[in-house]
Structures are given as structure tokens and as C-alpha cells.
Amino acid sequence: MVGVAVSVADVYSALAGIPDPEIPVISITDLGIVRGVAIDGDSVEVTITPTYSGCPAMHAIEEDVAHRLRALGFAGVKVRTALAPAWSTDWIAPEARERLREYGIVPPHPVSGADTHRIHLFSRSIACPRCGSENTERLSEFGSTACKALYRCLDCREPFDYFKPL
Ligand SMILES: [Zn+2]
């Protein structure tokens, strides 16, 4: 059997073109959910660790992965879901954090070890992505999606989303 003349790096760059279904400025590789790529002849298996349940939509991602990798010449594309270790917002690429901020979403604070208690996370000040003011208030634990919280800047009065750490 003749394999596909595509390297694992080529597969990663194809995957880097797949945007997160909910945050188009970052890709699924930026999010850090692509955990592995294995090429076997004309087949490829991609391991993905989902973020929050249904956030982003895993089904849409699977279809996009299959579509793009078939376009590279693979006859078979398998998307494997790995639930452990659980995805963490710490896996988001540093460059992607900047793009999130420019998009108007405050990137998640790093989660340090076992220090993931909710109260603690929300007691930290969240700076406004527009004016940088730390004079902000949380309006709701849920923003435009369940994985974000809705904040408002008390200086420029603009509401914004905060990507909750996990
Ligand atoms: Zn502001």
C-alpha cells in the first residue's frame, strides 16, 4: 500500500486552519485540544480532548477535521476523543491569548496546580480588554456561552466576556 505523502507537521498545519466554532479568531490547535496525530498508510487518526461539554461543539470540529484531512489525500480519517487528562485553559497557546484580548475576550488566568477553587478565581481582578482598567464587575457567571463569564468595565462602561479558567 502506498501511503499519503503528507507528514504529521502537514496535518497539524491543516488543523491549524480550523477555527474554534465559537471563537473564530483562534484555531483548534491554538486551543490546545489536538493531542496527537498518527498516520498509518492512507489513514490518519487525530486525538482531540474536548474543552467544556458542548463548548466548543465537538461534532462540528470532527466534521471539519475529517473534511480537511480528506482534502490532504487521506482515505480514512478517524477522530478519537481522549477525556484524560482533562483539557485546561492553560493549554491555550500564548499567541492565541493575545488574539482573544484583541477580539474583546479576556483570556483565562493561568490555573496554578490544585488552586482551582472558583471563589479564588473570581476574586482576582479582571482587566477590561478595551481600556485596561481593573475597575470591573461581574454581571453574570455566564456570558455569550457557558464557558465565559460576562463582565462590565466601570470606567468605559463596556461589557465584555471573560474566558473562565478550567
Ligand atoms: Zn474599560
Backbone and ligand atoms as CSV (ligand in chain L), in Angstrom:
chain,resi,resn,atom,element,x,y,z
A,1,MET,N,N,0.844,-1.192,0.000
A,1,MET,CA,C,0.000,0.000,0.000
A,1,MET,C,C,0.889,1.255,0.000
A,2,VAL,N,N,0.547,2.182,-0.842
A,2,VAL,CA,C,1.293,3.433,-0.912
A,2,VAL,C,C,0.660,4.414,0.069
A,3,GLY,N,N,1.494,4.951,0.932
A,3,GLY,CA,C,0.980,5.908,1.914
A,3,GLY,C,C,0.756,7.264,1.289
A,4,VAL,N,N,0.219,8.157,2.070
A,4,VAL,CA,C,-0.017,9.523,1.610
A,4,VAL,C,C,1.265,10.314,1.869
A,5,ALA,N,N,1.682,11.120,0.884
A,5,ALA,CA,C,2.923,11.895,1.037
A,5,ALA,C,C,2.680,13.155,1.865
A,6,VAL,N,N,2.184,12.932,3.053
A,6,VAL,CA,C,1.855,14.051,3.937
A,6,VAL,C,C,2.474,13.736,5.297
A,7,SER,N,N,3.139,14.713,5.886
A,7,SER,CA,C,3.772,14.477,7.184
A,7,SER,C,C,2.831,14.870,8.326
A,8,VAL,N,N,3.210,14.481,9.522
A,8,VAL,CA,C,2.433,14.846,10.708
A,8,VAL,C,C,2.369,16.380,10.819
A,9,ALA,N,N,3.498,17.058,10.470
A,9,ALA,CA,C,3.522,18.528,10.523
A,9,ALA,C,C,2.502,19.122,9.546
A,10,ASP,N,N,2.356,18.487,8.363
A,10,ASP,CA,C,1.365,18.961,7.383
A,10,ASP,C,C,-0.050,18.834,7.951
A,11,VAL,N,N,-0.269,17.725,8.663
A,11,VAL,CA,C,-1.595,17.515,9.258
A,11,VAL,C,C,-1.865,18.608,10.295
A,12,TYR,N,N,-0.842,18.898,11.122
A,12,TYR,CA,C,-1.011,19.953,12.129
A,12,TYR,C,C,-1.296,21.298,11.475
A,13,SER,N,N,-0.593,21.592,10.340
A,13,SER,CA,C,-0.886,22.905,9.741
A,13,SER,C,C,-2.272,22.943,9.134
A,14,ALA,N,N,-2.769,21.804,8.647
A,14,ALA,CA,C,-4.157,21.778,8.155
A,14,ALA,C,C,-5.121,21.996,9.323
A,15,LEU,N,N,-4.814,21.374,10.463
A,15,LEU,CA,C,-5.688,21.520,11.635
A,15,LEU,C,C,-5.646,22.948,12.188
A,16,ALA,N,N,-4.498,23.612,12.015
A,16,ALA,CA,C,-4.350,24.990,12.491
A,16,ALA,C,C,-5.255,25.947,11.726
A,17,GLY,N,N,-5.797,25.484,10.575
A,17,GLY,CA,C,-6.706,26.317,9.797
A,17,GLY,C,C,-8.156,26.144,10.206
A,18,ILE,N,N,-8.406,25.288,11.189
A,18,ILE,CA,C,-9.790,25.055,11.628
A,18,ILE,C,C,-10.100,25.956,12.818
A,19,PRO,N,N,-10.999,26.926,12.622
A,19,PRO,CA,C,-11.309,27.833,13.729
A,19,PRO,C,C,-12.168,27.169,14.789
A,20,ASP,N,N,-12.052,27.665,16.002
A,20,ASP,CA,C,-12.953,27.245,17.061
A,20,ASP,C,C,-14.355,27.662,16.623
A,21,PRO,N,N,-15.357,26.791,16.733
A,21,PRO,CA,C,-16.706,27.154,16.258
A,21,PRO,C,C,-17.287,28.389,16.940
A,22,GLU,N,N,-16.849,28.680,18.157
A,22,GLU,CA,C,-17.430,29.819,18.864
A,22,GLU,C,C,-16.546,31.057,18.890
A,23,ILE,N,N,-15.235,30.853,18.758
A,23,ILE,CA,C,-14.309,31.997,18.790
A,23,ILE,C,C,-13.449,31.919,17.530
A,24,PRO,N,N,-13.923,32.521,16.421
A,24,PRO,CA,C,-13.257,32.341,15.132
A,24,PRO,C,C,-11.816,32.834,15.057
A,25,VAL,N,N,-11.389,33.675,16.012
A,25,VAL,CA,C,-10.014,34.193,15.942
A,25,VAL,C,C,-8.975,33.184,16.444
A,26,ILE,N,N,-9.422,32.091,17.067
A,26,ILE,CA,C,-8.453,31.082,17.475
A,26,ILE,C,C,-8.805,29.733,16.863
A,27,SER,N,N,-7.749,28.955,16.546
A,27,SER,CA,C,-7.958,27.664,15.900
A,27,SER,C,C,-7.970,26.557,16.955
A,28,ILE,N,N,-8.326,25.348,16.479
A,28,ILE,CA,C,-8.373,24.230,17.433
A,28,ILE,C,C,-6.971,23.854,17.923
A,29,THR,N,N,-5.923,24.168,17.130
A,29,THR,CA,C,-4.564,23.903,17.636
A,29,THR,C,C,-4.161,24.991,18.637
A,30,ASP,N,N,-4.619,26.236,18.421
A,30,ASP,CA,C,-4.379,27.310,19.393
A,30,ASP,C,C,-4.986,26.951,20.753
A,31,LEU,N,N,-6.165,26.351,20.686
A,31,LEU,CA,C,-6.881,25.990,21.907
A,31,LEU,C,C,-6.162,24.883,22.680
A,32,GLY,N,N,-5.327,24.124,21.950
A,32,GLY,CA,C,-4.582,23.042,22.587
A,32,GLY,C,C,-5.380,21.760,22.725
A,33,ILE,N,N,-6.471,21.636,21.962
A,33,ILE,CA,C,-7.288,20.420,22.109
A,33,ILE,C,C,-6.814,19.276,21.220
A,34,VAL,N,N,-5.922,19.556,20.243
A,34,VAL,CA,C,-5.386,18.483,19.398
A,34,VAL,C,C,-4.231,17.841,20.160
A,35,ARG,N,N,-4.399,16.607,20.607
A,35,ARG,CA,C,-3.413,15.964,21.478
A,35,ARG,C,C,-2.500,15.001,20.735
A,36,GLY,N,N,-2.854,14.624,19.521
A,36,GLY,CA,C,-1.982,13.686,18.824
A,36,GLY,C,C,-2.445,13.448,17.403
A,37,VAL,N,N,-1.477,13.118,16.524
A,37,VAL,CA,C,-1.762,12.801,15.131
A,37,VAL,C,C,-0.971,11.542,14.802
A,38,ALA,N,N,-1.636,10.517,14.290
A,38,ALA,CA,C,-0.945,9.284,13.911
A,38,ALA,C,C,-1.323,8.937,12.478
A,39,ILE,N,N,-0.297,8.821,11.610
A,39,ILE,CA,C,-0.529,8.479,10.209
A,39,ILE,C,C,-0.193,7.015,10.006
A,40,ASP,N,N,-1.104,6.287,9.384
A,40,ASP,CA,C,-0.871,4.876,9.089
A,40,ASP,C,C,-1.296,4.640,7.643
A,41,GLY,N,N,-0.310,4.632,6.713
A,41,GLY,CA,C,-0.620,4.459,5.296
A,41,GLY,C,C,-1.475,5.605,4.800
A,42,ASP,N,N,-2.666,5.276,4.284
A,42,ASP,CA,C,-3.528,6.350,3.795
A,42,ASP,C,C,-4.619,6.729,4.805
A,43,SER,N,N,-4.373,6.356,6.059
A,43,SER,CA,C,-5.327,6.723,7.111
A,43,SER,C,C,-4.644,7.602,8.143
A,44,VAL,N,N,-5.437,8.399,8.811
A,44,VAL,CA,C,-4.894,9.255,9.860
A,44,VAL,C,C,-5.848,9.253,11.044
A,45,GLU,N,N,-5.261,9.242,12.236
A,45,GLU,CA,C,-6.080,9.315,13.441
A,45,GLU,C,C,-5.672,10.557,14.220
A,46,VAL,N,N,-6.652,11.368,14.569
A,46,VAL,CA,C,-6.401,12.602,15.313
A,46,VAL,C,C,-7.047,12.452,16.688
A,47,THR,N,N,-6.265,12.704,17.725
A,47,THR,CA,C,-6.794,12.622,19.090
A,47,THR,C,C,-7.116,14.028,19.582
A,48,ILE,N,N,-8.344,14.197,20.026
A,48,ILE,CA,C,-8.808,15.504,20.498
A,48,ILE,C,C,-9.368,15.373,21.907
A,49,THR,N,N,-8.993,16.306,22.756
A,49,THR,CA,C,-9.562,16.372,24.100
A,49,THR,C,C,-10.543,17.536,24.109
A,50,PRO,N,N,-11.833,17.246,24.271
A,50,PRO,CA,C,-12.811,18.335,24.234
A,50,PRO,C,C,-12.631,19.305,25.396
A,51,THR,N,N,-13.062,20.533,25.192
A,51,THR,CA,C,-12.969,21.547,26.250
A,51,THR,C,C,-14.150,21.340,27.183
A,52,TYR,N,N,-14.982,22.288,27.324
A,52,TYR,CA,C,-16.176,22.134,28.143
A,52,TYR,C,C,-17.140,21.277,27.349
A,53,SER,N,N,-18.059,20.611,28.004
A,53,SER,CA,C,-19.014,19.806,27.259
A,53,SER,C,C,-19.837,20.728,26.368
A,54,GLY,N,N,-19.759,20.457,25.077
A,54,GLY,CA,C,-20.519,21.253,24.124
A,54,GLY,C,C,-19.967,22.644,23.884
A,55,CYS,N,N,-18.764,22.910,24.339
A,55,CYS,CA,C,-18.185,24.245,24.190
A,55,CYS,C,C,-16.699,24.121,23.991
A,56,PRO,N,N,-16.169,24.158,22.795
A,56,PRO,CA,C,-16.894,24.318,21.543
A,56,PRO,C,C,-17.520,23.000,21.077
A,57,ALA,N,N,-18.359,23.110,20.066
A,57,ALA,CA,C,-19.109,21.971,19.564
A,57,ALA,C,C,-18.180,20.919,18.951
A,58,MET,N,N,-18.068,19.778,19.637
A,58,MET,CA,C,-17.181,18.720,19.156
A,58,MET,C,C,-17.607,18.171,17.800
A,59,HIS,N,N,-18.908,18.066,17.589
A,59,HIS,CA,C,-19.379,17.465,16.344
A,59,HIS,C,C,-18.931,18.290,15.135
A,60,ALA,N,N,-19.068,19.587,15.236
A,60,ALA,CA,C,-18.662,20.484,14.149
A,60,ALA,C,C,-17.159,20.348,13.902
A,61,ILE,N,N,-16.398,20.220,14.985
A,61,ILE,CA,C,-14.944,20.096,14.856
A,61,ILE,C,C,-14.591,18.784,14.158
A,62,GLU,N,N,-15.229,17.694,14.575
A,62,GLU,CA,C,-14.950,16.389,13.951
A,62,GLU,C,C,-15.205,16.427,12.453
A,63,GLU,N,N,-16.296,17.053,12.056
A,63,GLU,CA,C,-16.627,17.118,10.630
A,63,GLU,C,C,-15.598,17.942,9.877
A,64,ASP,N,N,-15.174,19.033,10.493
A,64,ASP,CA,C,-14.193,19.903,9.855
A,64,ASP,C,C,-12.847,19.192,9.716
A,65,VAL,N,N,-12.451,18.458,10.763
A,65,VAL,CA,C,-11.188,17.702,10.733
A,65,VAL,C,C,-11.246,16.666,9.606
A,66,ALA,N,N,-12.329,15.904,9.548
A,66,ALA,CA,C,-12.458,14.862,8.523
A,66,ALA,C,C,-12.412,15.474,7.124
A,67,HIS,N,N,-13.106,16.568,6.950
A,67,HIS,CA,C,-13.168,17.240,5.660
A,67,HIS,C,C,-11.775,17.710,5.208
A,68,ARG,N,N,-11.077,18.400,6.113
A,68,ARG,CA,C,-9.764,18.960,5.741
A,68,ARG,C,C,-8.723,17.882,5.514
A,69,LEU,N,N,-8.766,16.801,6.277
A,69,LEU,CA,C,-7.739,15.772,6.121
A,69,LEU,C,C,-8.016,14.891,4.908
A,70,ARG,N,N,-9.277,14.724,4.531
A,70,ARG,CA,C,-9.571,14.010,3.283
A,70,ARG,C,C,-9.049,14.839,2.118
A,71,ALA,N,N,-9.156,16.163,2.247
A,71,ALA,CA,C,-8.662,17.050,1.187
A,71,ALA,C,C,-7.145,16.926,1.029
A,72,LEU,N,N,-6.448,16.515,2.098
A,72,LEU,CA,C,-4.999,16.307,2.002
A,72,LEU,C,C,-4.679,14.986,1.299
A,73,GLY,N,N,-5.673,14.130,1.112
A,73,GLY,CA,C,-5.462,12.863,0.411
A,73,GLY,C,C,-5.665,11.614,1.249
A,74,PHE,N,N,-6.055,11.780,2.506
A,74,PHE,CA,C,-6.281,10.593,3.336
A,74,PHE,C,C,-7.611,9.935,2.979
A,75,ALA,N,N,-7.577,8.604,2.873
A,75,ALA,CA,C,-8.797,7.858,2.567
A,75,ALA,C,C,-9.623,7.691,3.840
A,76,GLY,N,N,-8.930,7.502,4.947
A,76,GLY,CA,C,-9.644,7.306,6.207
A,76,GLY,C,C,-9.205,8.331,7.236
A,77,VAL,N,N,-10.171,8.953,7.874
A,77,VAL,CA,C,-9.870,9.922,8.929
A,77,VAL,C,C,-10.653,9.511,10.166
A,78,LYS,N,N,-9.923,9.282,11.260
A,78,LYS,CA,C,-10.598,8.908,12.494
A,78,LYS,C,C,-10.325,9.977,13.541
A,79,VAL,N,N,-11.357,10.427,14.213
A,79,VAL,CA,C,-11.173,11.399,15.292
A,79,VAL,C,C,-11.455,10.668,16.597
A,80,ARG,N,N,-10.415,10.576,17.426
A,80,ARG,CA,C,-10.541,9.881,18.695
A,80,ARG,C,C,-10.668,10.937,19.791
A,81,THR,N,N,-11.559,10.697,20.722
A,81,THR,CA,C,-11.745,11.646,21.823
A,81,THR,C,C,-11.046,11.100,23.057
A,82,ALA,N,N,-10.160,11.886,23.629
A,82,ALA,CA,C,-9.480,11.490,24.860
A,82,ALA,C,C,-9.956,12.408,25.976
A,83,LEU,N,N,-10.533,11.830,27.016
A,83,LEU,CA,C,-11.082,12.658,28.093
A,83,LEU,C,C,-10.086,12.897,29.217
A,84,ALA,N,N,-9.010,12.093,29.256
A,84,ALA,CA,C,-7.994,12.264,30.299
A,84,ALA,C,C,-6.619,12.353,29.668
A,85,PRO,N,N,-5.749,13.260,30.096
A,85,PRO,CA,C,-6.047,14.270,31.124
A,85,PRO,C,C,-7.030,15.310,30.598
A,86,ALA,N,N,-7.802,15.881,31.510
A,86,ALA,CA,C,-8.819,16.851,31.123
A,86,ALA,C,C,-8.170,18.113,30.569
A,87,TRP,N,N,-8.821,18.686,29.565
A,87,TRP,CA,C,-8.334,19.931,28.962
A,87,TRP,C,C,-8.320,21.042,30.012
A,88,SER,N,N,-7.325,21.904,29.888
A,88,SER,CA,C,-7.221,23.045,30.786
A,88,SER,C,C,-7.024,24.288,29.942
A,89,THR,N,N,-7.526,25.416,30.421
A,89,THR,CA,C,-7.321,26.662,29.681
A,89,THR,C,C,-5.824,26.999,29.618
A,90,ASP,N,N,-5.002,26.345,30.466
A,90,ASP,CA,C,-3.549,26.540,30.401
A,90,ASP,C,C,-2.975,26.039,29.074
A,91,TRP,N,N,-3.718,25.191,28.359
A,91,TRP,CA,C,-3.241,24.634,27.091
A,91,TRP,C,C,-3.428,25.611,25.924
A,92,ILE,N,N,-4.085,26.704,26.155
A,92,ILE,CA,C,-4.272,27.701,25.091
A,92,ILE,C,C,-2.917,28.340,24.783
A,93,ALA,N,N,-2.559,28.386,23.501
A,93,ALA,CA,C,-1.268,28.922,23.085
A,93,ALA,C,C,-1.125,30.392,23.473
A,94,PRO,N,N,0.092,30.811,23.900
A,94,PRO,CA,C,0.300,32.206,24.332
A,94,PRO,C,C,-0.113,33.232,23.268
A,95,GLU,N,N,0.196,32.978,21.979
A,95,GLU,CA,C,-0.165,33.939,20.916
A,95,GLU,C,C,-1.686,34.064,20.825
A,96,ALA,N,N,-2.373,32.941,21.064
A,96,ALA,CA,C,-3.830,32.935,20.965
A,96,ALA,C,C,-4.463,33.781,22.067
A,97,ARG,N,N,-3.799,33.851,23.233
A,97,ARG,CA,C,-4.326,34.667,24.335
A,97,ARG,C,C,-4.395,36.142,23.924
A,98,GLU,N,N,-3.361,36.596,23.198
A,98,GLU,CA,C,-3.335,37.980,22.735
A,98,GLU,C,C,-4.466,38.232,21.739
A,99,ARG,N,N,-4.656,37.249,20.828
A,99,ARG,CA,C,-5.729,37.411,19.837
A,99,ARG,C,C,-7.101,37.452,20.510
A,100,LEU,N,N,-7.260,36.680,21.578
A,100,LEU,CA,C,-8.523,36.696,22.320
A,100,LEU,C,C,-8.783,38.092,22.873
A,101,ARG,N,N,-7.733,38.685,23.451
A,101,ARG,CA,C,-7.882,40.008,24.056
A,101,ARG,C,C,-8.240,41.056,23.000
A,102,GLU,N,N,-7.558,40.956,21.832
A,102,GLU,CA,C,-7.870,41.904,20.753
A,102,GLU,C,C,-9.304,41.735,20.260
A,103,TYR,N,N,-9.802,40.501,20.371
A,103,TYR,CA,C,-11.163,40.188,19.943
A,103,TYR,C,C,-12.176,40.682,20.970
A,104,GLY,N,N,-11.683,41.074,22.159
A,104,GLY,CA,C,-12.584,41.599,23.187
A,104,GLY,C,C,-12.955,40.594,24.256
A,105,ILE,N,N,-12.243,39.449,24.271
A,105,ILE,CA,C,-12.490,38.441,25.307
A,105,ILE,C,C,-11.232,38.381,26.176
A,106,VAL,N,N,-11.404,38.507,27.478
A,106,VAL,CA,C,-10.246,38.430,28.359
A,106,VAL,C,C,-9.813,36.964,28.456
A,107,PRO,N,N,-8.530,36.671,28.126
A,107,PRO,CA,C,-8.089,35.276,28.187
A,107,PRO,C,C,-8.063,34.775,29.622
A,108,PRO,N,N,-8.226,33.466,29.810
A,108,PRO,CA,C,-8.268,32.917,31.170
A,108,PRO,C,C,-6.959,33.119,31.912
A,109,HIS,N,N,-7.055,33.389,33.202
A,109,HIS,CA,C,-5.860,33.453,34.047
A,109,HIS,C,C,-5.290,32.043,34.124
A,110,PRO,N,N,-3.969,31.913,34.243
A,110,PRO,CA,C,-3.408,30.567,34.380
A,110,PRO,C,C,-3.952,29.881,35.630
A,111,VAL,N,N,-4.197,28.596,35.504
A,111,VAL,CA,C,-4.667,27.813,36.638
A,111,VAL,C,C,-3.419,27.201,37.266
A,112,SER,N,N,-3.132,27.573,38.513
A,112,SER,CA,C,-1.902,27.057,39.116
A,112,SER,C,C,-2.187,25.843,39.990
A,113,GLY,N,N,-1.753,24.696,39.509
A,113,GLY,CA,C,-1.860,23.446,40.255
A,113,GLY,C,C,-3.254,23.159,40.777
A,114,ALA,N,N,-3.350,22.864,42.068
A,114,ALA,CA,C,-4.633,22.489,42.661
A,114,ALA,C,C,-5.453,23.726,43.025
A,115,ASP,N,N,-4.889,24.873,42.775
A,115,ASP,CA,C,-5.506,26.127,43.176
A,115,ASP,C,C,-6.596,26.544,42.196
A,116,THR,N,N,-7.610,25.704,42.048
A,116,THR,CA,C,-8.625,25.955,41.028
A,116,THR,C,C,-9.960,26.332,41.637
A,117,HIS,N,N,-9.956,26.691,42.901
A,117,HIS,CA,C,-11.251,26.971,43.518
A,117,HIS,C,C,-11.917,28.203,42.913
A,118,ARG,N,N,-13.166,28.015,42.590
A,118,ARG,CA,C,-13.951,29.033,41.923
A,118,ARG,C,C,-13.927,30.401,42.606
A,119,ILE,N,N,-14.120,30.403,43.898
A,119,ILE,CA,C,-14.163,31.655,44.666
A,119,ILE,C,C,-12.860,32.423,44.431
A,120,HIS,N,N,-11.772,31.687,44.509
A,120,HIS,CA,C,-10.468,32.316,44.347
A,120,HIS,C,C,-10.332,32.910,42.948
A,121,LEU,N,N,-10.758,32.144,41.941
A,121,LEU,CA,C,-10.622,32.613,40.563
A,121,LEU,C,C,-11.388,33.904,40.350
A,122,PHE,N,N,-12.590,33.958,40.910
A,122,PHE,CA,C,-13.403,35.129,40.651
A,122,PHE,C,C,-13.060,36.295,41.561
A,123,SER,N,N,-12.204,36.048,42.564
A,123,SER,CA,C,-11.845,37.152,43.444
A,123,SER,C,C,-10.710,37.978,42.831
A,124,ARG,N,N,-10.062,37.425,41.782
A,124,ARG,CA,C,-8.999,38.198,41.134
A,124,ARG,C,C,-9.607,39.267,40.243
A,125,SER,N,N,-8.895,40.379,40.100
A,125,SER,CA,C,-9.440,41.427,39.255
A,125,SER,C,C,-9.233,41.051,37.785
A,126,ILE,N,N,-10.239,41.332,37.003
A,126,ILE,CA,C,-10.224,41.044,35.582
A,126,ILE,C,C,-10.137,42.394,34.868
A,127,ALA,N,N,-9.050,42.615,34.142
A,127,ALA,CA,C,-8.862,43.913,33.485
A,127,ALA,C,C,-9.681,44.015,32.202
A,128,CYS,N,N,-10.241,45.186,31.980
A,128,CYS,CA,C,-11.034,45.454,30.774
A,128,CYS,C,C,-10.152,45.300,29.527
A,129,PRO,N,N,-10.620,44.532,28.499
A,129,PRO,CA,C,-9.791,44.339,27.299
A,129,PRO,C,C,-9.695,45.604,26.440
A,130,ARG,N,N,-10.558,46.576,26.678
A,130,ARG,CA,C,-10.545,47.795,25.853
A,130,ARG,C,C,-9.681,48.895,26.455
A,131,CYS,N,N,-9.911,49.207,27.754
A,131,CYS,CA,C,-9.157,50.324,28.336
A,131,CYS,C,C,-8.138,49.860,29.369
A,132,GLY,N,N,-8.143,48.562,29.739
A,132,GLY,CA,C,-7.151,48.056,30.690
A,132,GLY,C,C,-7.494,48.323,32.149
A,133,SER,N,N,-8.605,48.978,32.412
A,133,SER,CA,C,-8.994,49.274,33.790
A,133,SER,C,C,-9.320,47.989,34.556
A,134,GLU,N,N,-8.901,47.958,35.828
A,134,GLU,CA,C,-9.250,46.788,36.652
A,134,GLU,C,C,-10.506,47.065,37.471
A,135,ASN,N,N,-11.103,48.210,37.202
A,135,ASN,CA,C,-12.332,48.597,37.876
A,135,ASN,C,C,-13.505,47.969,37.116
A,136,THR,N,N,-13.678,46.645,37.310
A,136,THR,CA,C,-14.687,45.904,36.551
A,136,THR,C,C,-15.580,45.130,37.510
A,137,GLU,N,N,-16.752,44.787,37.047
A,137,GLU,CA,C,-17.647,43.975,37.873
A,137,GLU,C,C,-18.213,42.827,37.050
A,138,ARG,N,N,-18.477,41.704,37.743
A,138,ARG,CA,C,-19.047,40.552,37.065
A,138,ARG,C,C,-20.565,40.688,37.060
A,139,LEU,N,N,-21.152,40.661,35.863
A,139,LEU,CA,C,-22.607,40.784,35.746
A,139,LEU,C,C,-23.274,39.424,35.838
A,140,SER,N,N,-22.608,38.423,35.257
A,140,SER,CA,C,-23.206,37.100,35.228
A,140,SER,C,C,-22.117,36.055,35.116
A,141,GLU,N,N,-22.334,34.896,35.715
A,141,GLU,CA,C,-21.344,33.835,35.611
A,141,GLU,C,C,-21.303,33.264,34.205
A,142,PHE,N,N,-22.354,33.524,33.423
A,142,PHE,CA,C,-22.399,33.024,32.059
A,142,PHE,C,C,-22.480,34.174,31.067
A,143,GLY,N,N,-21.540,34.174,30.108
A,143,GLY,CA,C,-21.529,35.204,29.080
A,143,GLY,C,C,-22.240,34.714,27.848
A,144,SER,N,N,-21.633,34.967,26.661
A,144,SER,CA,C,-22.270,34.560,25.412
A,144,SER,C,C,-22.353,33.043,25.318
A,145,THR,N,N,-21.479,32.320,26.030
A,145,THR,CA,C,-21.563,30.866,26.108
A,145,THR,C,C,-21.252,30.469,27.550
A,146,ALA,N,N,-21.503,29.210,27.880
A,146,ALA,CA,C,-21.307,28.739,29.252
A,146,ALA,C,C,-19.849,28.811,29.704
A,147,CYS,N,N,-18.921,28.820,28.751
A,147,CYS,CA,C,-17.510,28.827,29.156
A,147,CYS,C,C,-16.991,30.233,29.435
A,148,LYS,N,N,-17.846,31.231,29.253
A,148,LYS,CA,C,-17.394,32.594,29.516
A,148,LYS,C,C,-18.297,33.257,30.555
A,149,ALA,N,N,-17.719,34.207,31.271
A,149,ALA,CA,C,-18.497,34.991,32.232
A,149,ALA,C,C,-18.639,36.395,31.661
A,150,LEU,N,N,-19.753,37.044,32.004
A,150,LEU,CA,C,-19.991,38.395,31.489
A,150,LEU,C,C,-19.577,39.435,32.521
A,151,TYR,N,N,-18.709,40.332,32.104
A,151,TYR,CA,C,-18.221,41.415,32.955
A,151,TYR,C,C,-18.602,42.757,32.353
A,152,ARG,N,N,-18.444,43.821,33.189
A,152,ARG,CA,C,-18.625,45.168,32.674
A,152,ARG,C,C,-17.529,46.042,33.259
A,153,CYS,N,N,-17.004,46.912,32.414
A,153,CYS,CA,C,-15.973,47.844,32.862
A,153,CYS,C,C,-16.688,49.055,33.463
A,154,LEU,N,N,-16.287,49.426,34.678
A,154,LEU,CA,C,-16.949,50.554,35.341
A,154,LEU,C,C,-16.381,51.892,34.884
A,155,ASP,N,N,-15.264,51.851,34.143
A,155,ASP,CA,C,-14.689,53.099,33.627
A,155,ASP,C,C,-15.209,53.419,32.231
A,156,CYS,N,N,-15.034,52.467,31.273
A,156,CYS,CA,C,-15.528,52.782,29.928
A,156,CYS,C,C,-16.955,52.262,29.700
A,157,ARG,N,N,-17.519,51.605,30.704
A,157,ARG,CA,C,-18.916,51.136,30.691
A,157,ARG,C,C,-19.187,49.996,29.705
A,158,GLU,N,N,-18.137,49.463,29.076
A,158,GLU,CA,C,-18.363,48.420,28.075
A,158,GLU,C,C,-18.473,47.033,28.734
A,159,PRO,N,N,-19.451,46.250,28.305
A,159,PRO,CA,C,-19.489,44.860,28.782
A,159,PRO,C,C,-18.482,44.016,27.987
A,160,PHE,N,N,-17.951,42.970,28.592
A,160,PHE,CA,C,-17.039,42.080,27.866
A,160,PHE,C,C,-17.096,40.680,28.444
A,161,ASP,N,N,-16.614,39.719,27.674
A,161,ASP,CA,C,-16.581,38.322,28.098
A,161,ASP,C,C,-15.231,37.974,28.721
A,162,TYR,N,N,-15.275,37.151,29.734
A,162,TYR,CA,C,-14.045,36.596,30.339
A,162,TYR,C,C,-14.098,35.090,30.137
A,163,PHE,N,N,-13.074,34.552,29.498
A,163,PHE,CA,C,-12.970,33.110,29.252
A,163,PHE,C,C,-12.586,32.464,30.580
A,164,LYS,N,N,-13.505,31.720,31.189
A,164,LYS,CA,C,-13.263,31.203,32.536
A,164,LYS,C,C,-12.153,30.141,32.554
A,165,PRO,N,N,-11.250,30.235,33.512
A,165,PRO,CA,C,-10.197,29.223,33.614
A,165,PRO,C,C,-10.787,27.867,34.026
A,166,LEU,N,N,-10.156,26.803,33.573
A,166,LEU,CA,C,-10.629,25.457,33.885
A,166,LEU,C,C,-9.408,24.564,34.028
L,1,ZN,ZN,ZN,-12.847,49.665,30.004
